[in-house]
């Protein structure tokens, strides 16, 4: 380990700790415009288990793209522009185990 090699500290670990990735989700405001992305918001072109729901409202300057599995039972990720008020809920739904609640609007 780095601690043992560089600092001379033995942490007595049976296995090297593994990095399992990071959550790159983010929510910010750019020039007064809310922008957020979470989960898998740009699936690979060869990914066949994808259904996209796109909502573009040019009058209110709102764009949303939500990525679901083909069956529509799992939110995989999304992009929110103009209104990111639902970011916390959508991010939580995309990271929870299992499927979406039956009545998501409730």
RAJOQUI-V787315 format. One record per residue. N is the residue number from 1. RES is the residue in three letters. SS is DSSP state (H for helix, E for strand, C for the rest). PHI is phi in radians with two decimals (NA if undefined). PSI is psi in whole degrees, -180 to 180 (* if undefined). Layout:
# RAJOQUI-V787315
[[N RES SS PHI PSI] [N RES SS PHI PSI]]
This chain:
# RAJOQUI-V787315
[[1 UNK C NA 163] [2 UNK H -1.07 -41] [3 UNK H -1.06 -43] [4 UNK H -1.21 -42] [5 UNK H -1.27 -46] [6 UNK H -1.60 -35] [7 UNK H -1.91 -9] [8 UNK C 1.25 27] [9 UNK C -1.88 128] [10 UNK C -1.72 115] [11 UNK C -1.53 -2] [12 UNK C 0.96 45] [13 UNK C -1.59 135] [14 UNK C -1.28 -34] [15 UNK C -2.32 153] [16 UNK C -1.18 131] [17 UNK C -1.11 138] [18 UNK C -1.81 137] [19 UNK C -1.45 123] [20 UNK C -1.79 9] [21 UNK C 1.89 175] [22 UNK C -2.32 154] [23 UNK C -1.49 113] [24 UNK C -1.65 14] [25 UNK C -1.11 146] [26 UNK E -2.66 153] [27 UNK E -2.40 127] [28 UNK E -2.64 172] [29 UNK E -2.07 122] [30 UNK E -1.99 116] [31 UNK C 0.86 44] [32 UNK C 1.43 5] [33 UNK E -1.99 123] [34 UNK E -1.18 136] [35 UNK E -2.41 135] [36 UNK E -2.58 148] [37 UNK E -2.47 149] [38 UNK E -2.69 154] [39 UNK E 1.03 -147] [40 UNK C -1.58 89] [41 UNK C -1.65 -8] [42 UNK C -2.42 79] [43 UNK C -1.09 155] [44 UNK C -1.12 147] [45 UNK C -1.03 -28] [46 UNK C -1.57 4] [47 UNK C -1.33 113] [48 UNK C -1.58 -8] [49 UNK C -1.72 55] [50 UNK C -2.34 134] [51 UNK E -2.30 129] [52 UNK E -1.87 140] [53 UNK E -2.05 115] [54 UNK E -2.01 130] [55 UNK E -2.18 117] [56 UNK E -2.12 114] [57 UNK E -2.06 88] [58 UNK C -1.20 -22] [59 UNK C -1.21 -42] [60 UNK C -1.73 6] [61 UNK C 0.98 50] [62 UNK E -2.19 133] [63 UNK E -2.32 133] [64 UNK E -2.41 135] [65 UNK E -2.27 117] [66 UNK E -1.94 135] [67 UNK E -1.88 121] [68 UNK E -2.04 165] [69 UNK C -1.25 167] [70 UNK C -1.00 -35] [71 UNK C -1.36 -12] [72 UNK C 1.33 18] [73 UNK C -1.76 -9] [74 UNK C -2.38 123] [75 UNK E -1.41 120] [76 UNK E -1.69 -25] [77 UNK E 2.94 -175] [78 UNK E 3.14 173] [79 UNK E -2.30 132] [80 UNK E -2.17 129] [81 UNK E -2.33 132] [82 UNK C 1.68 -39] [83 UNK C -2.58 109] [84 UNK C -1.92 26] [85 UNK C -1.08 -27] [86 UNK C -1.64 9] [87 UNK H -0.96 -49] [88 UNK H -1.06 -47] [89 UNK H -1.11 -48] [90 UNK H -1.14 -40] [91 UNK H -1.09 -44] [92 UNK H -1.08 -43] [93 UNK H -1.11 -34] [94 UNK H -1.34 -20] [95 UNK H -1.81 -11] [96 UNK C -1.33 150] [97 UNK C -1.30 151] [98 UNK C 1.55 -174] [99 UNK C -1.62 -174] [100 UNK C -1.32 151] [101 UNK C -1.06 153] [102 UNK C -1.08 -46] [103 UNK C -1.98 82] [104 UNK C -1.11 -27] [105 UNK C -1.36 -15] [106 UNK C -1.32 *]]
